Amino acid sequence: MDRATIDRIAGDLIAAQDAARTLPPIAAANAGFDVAAAYEVLFETEARRRAQGWVPVGRKIGFTNRTIWDRYGVHQPMWAHVWSHTVTHAPEARATLSLAGFVQPRIEPEVVFGLAGPVPADADARGVLECVDWIAPGFEIVQSHFPDWRFTAADVTAAFGLHAALVVGPREALDARRRAALADLFPRFPVTLSCGDRVVDRGVGANVLDGPALVVRHLAQVLVGQPTAPPLAAGEIVTTGTLTDAWPVSAGQTWHSDYGELRLAGLRLAFA
């Protein structure tokens, strides 16, 4: 795809994000717009945001939950940066978040990693965890700038990976014993997502590429093929994808999560 088209699409996406409005799906209006072209758009939008003073603090990996691929018509993960102003820390496991400026927002319960260093692309789950300082419960708020959440994988990749916000709960520092336990627990721990007193959805760790640690390995492998993208590095926050479906949210609701035998603190999030 030519440079002028990449620049035009990047400008359209930034304008839609800034104005909190929808726009027609990109792939439908641009023949040949594929995931490779979408990453070119993503890298252009992120370069423009950095020039505006946005500070990247980590990554989100989207569409890792294979149980929802058919529902959305997206059959592969993608990544985008998260930013200092889109991340909220909730060390007491409670937070309030305004939905102002979001477009068709939905909530996703996730496992968040804090990296201690680069992640080898050939690491197994234990090897990935050796590169992790801490884990935490998280809620990613995703949004769709495409009407009715209808899009292609290329659309989603270009559109910031659908990232709107990330709430990171209490951090648990890892030692060798806990890393070994997590490598075994990650594929099988249950998660419950509730709104008020009502259970909305349930999931399991294996939903996300057979476990959250392997999601991070997947990203490391993708980055090997993207030499213009920065590799994973110490200090980055990485959120590993929704363990349930993504659910619409509205002001006045309070949502909370439970991670079962993973023994992470549940996170409670109110929307204003």
N, C-alpha and C positions, 0 to 999 in steps of 0.2 A: 504494500500500500504506500502511496506517495506521501512525501513529507507534508504537503499542504493539507491533505485529507486528515492525517494524524493530528496536525495542529488544530484543524477546525473541530474535530470531534472532541479533543481535549478541552477546547474553549467552551463547547456546548455543555460538557459535563460539569465543568467548574461553575458555569453560569447557573445550571440547574441546581447544583448543590448550594450555591450562595443564596439563591432565591427560594429554596425549599419548594421546588416544583418538579413535575414530571416532564419527560421528553419521550419521543417515540423511540422504540428499540433501535439500536445502532445497526445491527446486522441486517434488519429488514430494509434499511434505506441505503446500505453500502455493500454492493456486491463484493464478495471475497473477503469480507471482514471476519477473520478467524481469531483464535486465541493468541497466536503469535503477534498479529497486528494489535490486538487488545492490550497486550503487555507494552507495546510501544506507546500506546495512548496512556496507559497507566504511568509509565516512567516519565512521560511528558507532563502529565498533570502533577505528579509528585515533585518534579523539578520546579514547576511554577509555584507550588505551595511552599517549597523551601525558600524560594526567592521572596515570598511574602512573609517569611519569618516562622513558618511552621517547623516544628522540631520533631523528627521521628524518634520514637522510643522503643519500637519493637515491631512485630508483625502479627497480623491475623491470617489464619489459614481457613478458607471457607469451603463449603461443600465437601467436607471430609466424611460426612454421615451418609453412607451409601444407601441407607434405608429410605432416604427422601429424594434420591436422584430422579427416579421416575416421576415423582410428583411435580418437580419443577422443570423437568426436561434438561437438567444439567448433570453430566455424568463424569465430572472430574473436579478435583480441588483446584483452587487458585489462591494466591496470596496478595496482600497489600500491606502497606505500613499502617501502624497506629501512631498517634501523635500525642505530644505532651498535653494538649488541651482536649483530646478526646478520651483520655484515660482518667478515671476517678479511682482513688484508693480508699478502701473501706476496711481498715484494720479491725474495727469492732463488728464486722459482718453486717453492717447496716448502712444504707445510703439512700439519698433522695436525688432523683434526676429529672430535670425538666425535659419535656419532649418538644419544646419550642424549636423550630428549625429542622425537625426531622420529617421525612416523607414516608408514609406508610410503615411506621416502625414496628418491629417485632423483636421478641426476646429469645435469647439462646443461652442455656446453661452449659458452661464449658469448664475445662481444666486449663489453668494458666501456668506457664513455666517462666521462671526467671533464670536466664542462662548464666553459667559460670565461664563459658568459653565457646569456641567454635564446635560445631557438631559434625563428626565424620559422616560422609554420605553412605558409608557401608556399615554403620553402627547397628547393633541389635538394640532391643529396648533397654537393656542394662547399660550398654555403651552410651546411649543417648542420655540416660539419667546420670551418668558420671559427669556430664557436661552441664548439669542443672544444679543451681544453688537452692532453689525453693520452688514449691508448687502452691497454688491457691485456687479456691473456687472463683469462678468468674461468671458474669453475665455480659455477653456482647449484645448490644442493641444494633440490629441491622436495619437497613432501610432500602427501599427500591424506588429509584427515580424513573422506573418504567411502570406504566399503568398496570394495575391489578397483578403485580408480581409476575408478569409474563416477559420472559427474556431468554437469551441463549447463554451458553457458557462464555462466549466472547463478550457479550454485553456486560455480564456480571464482572468479568475480569477487568474490563476497562473502567467500570463504574466503582472504583475504589474497593472492589471485593464486597460491596454492599455495606461497608463499615460506617457506622454512625458514632458509636461510643463503646467503651469497655469499662466495666466496673470490676475491680480486682479486690477480692476479699482477703481475709487474714492469711499471711504467708506462713508456710511451714518449712523451716530449714531442713535440709536432708542430710542424713548421715549414711554410712555404708549399709547399715542394717535396714534402714527405711527404703533405700534405693532398691535393694534386693527384693523386699516385700512388694514394692510398687510394680516392679517388672512382672510379678506374678498376678497382682491384683488388677492392673489396668484393663486387661481384656474383659473382666467379669464383674467389676463393681457396678451396682445399680445407681441410677440417679432418678430423683423424683422432682418434677417441676409443678409448683402449685401457685394458684392465684387466690389470695385470701384463704378461706378454709377448703377450697376445692382443688383436688388433684387434677391437673390439666393433662399431664403427659408423663411417661416414664421411658427411660432409656438404659443402655448398658455401655460400658467402656468400649467394647468391640465394635460398636456402631461406627466409630471414627477410625477407619483404616486399621482395625484390629487393636486399637489402643492409642491413647494420647501420645505416648513416647514415639510410636512409629509414625505419627503425623509429623512430628518434628524431623524425623529422618527423611520423610517424603519431601519436606521443604528443602532440606539440605541437598537432596538429589536434584530437585528442580533448579536450584540456584547454581549448581555446577554447569548447567546448560544456559545460564543467563549471565555471561561474564560482565555485563554492564551493571548488574544489580549487586549491591553489597552483600558479602557473605554474612552468615549469622555470627554474632560476636558477643563477648561477655557484656553483661548488663542489659541485654535486650529482654523485653517481655514478649512471650509468644503465646497466643491463645489458639487452641487446637481444634476448634469447631464444635458445633452444637451436638450434644448427646441425645437430644430429642428433636422433634420438629421445631421450627421457628414459629412463635405464636404472636398474633397481633396484641398490642398493648395500647392503653389509653390513660390519660391523666386521671388520678384518683385511685388507681389500682395499686396494690402491693403484691409483689411476687416473691416467692422464696424457693430455695433449692435444698435438697438433701442428697448427700453422696454416699449414704449407706456405709458399707464396710471399708470404703476408702478412708473414712475417718477424717475427711476435711470438714471444716465448719460450714454449715449451710449459710447461704447469703440471702439477705432480705433487702429488696429494692422497691422503694415507693416512687411512683411517677407523679410529677406535678405538671 
